[in-house]
Amino acid sequence: MDARKFRFYVLLCGLLMICQSLPTHAQQNSISAVNPSTGRDGVHDFDWDIGTWNVHQRRLLHPLTGSTEWTEYDGTDVVQKIWDGANMGKVESAGPTGRLEIYTLRLYDVAAHQWRIYFTSSGSGTLGQPVVGEFQNGRGEFYDQEPYRGKAILVRFSVHDITQNSCQFDQAFSADGGKTWETNFIATETLSKTPSPAPL
């Protein structure tokens, strides 16, 4: 083998060794999953919500049926801090179709930079699976997939139009994988009073 061919052979072997040492696309994805990029710290995202709120709610009575029949409720939402990154809310309201009692538990996953929001209601006896998500540009969006009337649907819970004294919460369902959404619950809240400061 002459010198030119030998140099080419060495160069080719070196390139093959470099290529074999590079992670594949699948490996890169698994690395990203194990070592997620550092996101914003959202542990205080719901601090503005601590307090007592007057709430007006609208609920679609028969979601995903084509019905446009809504009912309304008025009541209160009392939100209390448990610790940084954890709070709970208790909603009690009433309307023409009866009472609505909802308990909410919100927990911040520091590693994932996401909130998990759990809901239950009087008579349920269990916490539902959480909607998971985060805040971006002053709007929070949280999603999950769950069974509804024998089929899997997507659920979206949104928090938006947040001011010092008001906010809005929406819930929507999608039966087509997120192509279209039907809003079935709207809660408009106005601040009644902020919590008293903790004693020294």
N, C-alpha and C positions, 0 to 999 in steps of 0.2 A: 504494500500500500504506500503510495507516494505521500509526501508531506501535506499536499493540499487536501487529499481525501481524508487523511488522518485528522486534520484540523476540523474539517466539516463533520466527521464522525463524532468528535469530542463535543462540538457545539450542539449537535443534534441530541446527544445523550443528556447534555446539561438542560436543554429546553424540555425534554421529556420528564426529567426529574422535577423541574419547577412546576410543570403542569400537574403532575401527580400529587404535588404537595398542596395545591390550591383546593379549597372546599368546593363541592358541587353546589348547584342552586338549592337542592333540597337540604344539604348540610348548612348552607347559609341561613335558610329559613329556620332550621332547628336551633342554630346558634342564636338567632334573633329572639326566638321564643324563650330560650333559657336566660338570655341576658337582654331583657327589653330595654329600649332606649329610655333615658331619663325623661319623665314627663313633668308637667307642672305640679306643684304641691297644692292639691285641692282640699286639704283637710278642713279648711274653714269655709268651704263653698256655701254651706247652709247656715252660717252664723246669723245672717240677716233675718232668718226665719224664726229665730227663737223669740217667743212671745205669745200673746193671745190675739187671734184674728177673728173678725166677723167674716163669715163665708156664705156665699150664694152659689149653689150647685145646680147644674142641669145634667140629667142622666137620660140617655137614650134607652127606652124600655126594652127594645128587641133588636140588639145589634146584629148586623150581617144578615138581615132578613129583607132589607129594602124599606123597613118601616121608618117613618119620620115622627113617631110619637115620643115626645119628651115629657119628663116630669121635673119638678123643681123643689129645692129644699133651701132652708135658711138655718144657720146655726153658728157654731164656733169651732175653731181649730186651735188647740192649745199645744204649742211645740216647746219641748223642754230639752235642754242640753244634758247628755249623760257624761260625756267627756269630749275632748277634741277629737273630731272625726266620728262622733256618734251622737245621735239625737232621736227623739221619739215624738210623735204627734198623735193627738187624740181628737177626732172629729165627732161632734154630736150635732145632728141637724134633723129637721122635720119638714114634711111637706104633705101635699094632698094624698100621696100614696103611702105615707107612713114615716117611720124614723130611719135615719141612716147613721150608723155608728161604725167608724173606721179607725183602726189603730195602725200607725205607720212606724216602722223601725228603719233608720238609715245609718249604714255603717260604711266607713271609708277604708278601702283596701290600699294601704300605703305603697305596697310593692307594685300593684297594677295601676295606681293612680286613677282608680275608678270607685264610684259609689255603688253599693248594693242596697236597694230599697225593697223592703218587705212590707206586705199589706195583710191585714186580716180584718174581719168584721165580726160584730156580735152574732153569735149563732154559728160561726164557722168552726171555731175550735182549733184551727191550725193556721200557721203562717204560710202564705203562698210562696212559690218560688220567686226569687227577687228579679226585678228589672235592674239591669246593669248599664252604667254609662258614666258620663262626665259632663262638665260645663265647658263650653267654648263660646267666647264673645258674649258672655252674659246670659246664655241660654243653656239649660240642661236637657239632655235627651238620654233616655234610658230604655233598654230593650230586653225582651226575652221571647222565648217560644214556649207555648203551652197549649194543652188540649182545650178545645171549646166545642161543645156539642158534637163530639165524635171525630173532630179533625184538628190537626195542628195549625195554629195560627201564630202570627207575630203580634206582639204587644209593644206599643210605644207609649212611654210616659214622658211628658214634656213639662218643663218649668220655664216660664218666660214672662216678658213685660214686668220685670222686677224693678220696683222703685223702693224708696225708703219706707213707704206706707202701703204698698199694694203689690200684688203679684197674681199670676194665673197658672193653674195646673190643668193639663189636658191628658186624656187617655184616648188612644185610638187602636183599632184592630185592623190587621191586614190578612186576608185569606188567600192572597195570590203572591206570597213571597216578598211583599214590600213594594209591589208595583203600584198599588192603590191603597189608601188608608181611609177608614171611616172613623171619625171622632165620635165617641159615645159617652164621654164624661168631661164636663168643663166646670172648674171651680175658680171663682173669682174671689180673692180675699183682700180685706182691708184691715190694717193694723188697728187693734183696739187698745192694747197696752203692751209695753215692753216689760220684760221680767225685772223684778226688784234685784238690786245688786246683792251678791252673796255677802253675808256678814263677815267682818274681819276676824 
